[in-house]
Amino acid sequence: MNWVKGGSLWVRHGREKQGIIIVVRRKLGNAVNRNRLKRRLRSLCLKNKKDIPKSLVIFCQPSATQTAFSELEQELKALLSELAL
């Protein structure tokens, strides 16, 4: 299971049967910023539900906290299309 790497996010297939795991480390900022990022990513996953595999791990990079919502959406879609290949 290799990571598909982008500028702000890395994704890979999960080991579980189903579910989305969002990894946001303390290094990315205080609790408010980390929780905001998790909410944004959950929203993107719900919005693009048909493109998301059943089991997915999203690993956030430090630049993700400063990235606009629309850019995160574009990056996630691009990474998921690469992951499907």
C-alpha positions in Angstrom: 0.0 0.0 0.0 1.9 3.0 -1.3 1.0 6.6 -0.6 -0.1 8.9 -3.4 1.5 12.2 -2.5 0.3 15.7 -3.1 1.3 19.1 -1.9 -1.0 19.2 1.2 -2.4 15.6 1.4 -1.2 12.1 1.0 -3.7 9.2 0.5 -3.6 5.5 0.4 -6.0 2.5 0.7 -6.8 1.6 4.3 -6.3 -1.8 5.9 -9.8 -1.8 7.3 -12.9 -3.1 5.5 -14.5 0.3 5.4 -14.1 3.8 6.7 -12.1 7.0 6.2 -9.2 7.8 8.5 -8.0 11.4 8.6 -4.5 11.8 10.2 -3.8 15.3 11.6 -0.7 15.6 13.7 -0.2 18.1 16.5 2.6 19.6 14.4 -0.1 21.1 12.2 -1.2 23.7 14.8 -3.5 24.1 17.8 -6.6 22.1 18.3 -8.8 24.7 16.6 -6.8 24.5 13.4 -6.6 20.7 13.5 -10.3 20.3 14.0 -11.2 22.8 11.3 -9.0 20.8 8.9 -10.7 17.6 9.9 -14.1 19.1 9.4 -13.2 20.4 6.0 -11.8 17.0 4.9 -14.9 15.2 6.2 -17.1 17.6 4.2 -15.1 16.9 1.1 -15.4 13.2 1.6 -19.2 13.4 2.0 -19.4 15.7 -1.1 -17.4 13.3 -3.2 -18.8 10.1 -1.7 -19.0 8.3 -5.1 -15.3 8.8 -5.8 -14.1 7.7 -2.4 -13.0 4.0 -1.9 -14.5 2.1 1.0 -11.3 2.2 3.0 -9.1 5.3 2.8 -6.4 7.0 4.8 -5.8 10.7 4.4 -2.5 12.1 5.9 -2.3 15.9 6.2 0.8 17.8 5.6 1.6 21.2 7.3 0.6 23.2 4.2 -2.9 21.8 4.4 -3.9 24.2 7.2 -3.2 27.2 5.0 -4.7 25.7 1.8 -8.1 27.0 0.5 -11.1 24.7 0.6 -11.4 24.7 -3.2 -7.7 23.8 -3.6 -8.0 21.0 -1.1 -11.0 19.6 -3.1 -9.1 19.7 -6.4 -6.1 18.0 -4.8 -8.2 15.3 -3.2 -9.9 14.6 -6.4 -6.6 14.4 -8.3 -5.1 12.1 -5.7 -8.1 9.8 -5.7 -8.0 9.5 -9.5 -4.3 8.5 -9.2 -5.1 6.1 -6.4 -7.7 4.4 -8.6 -5.1 3.6 -11.2 
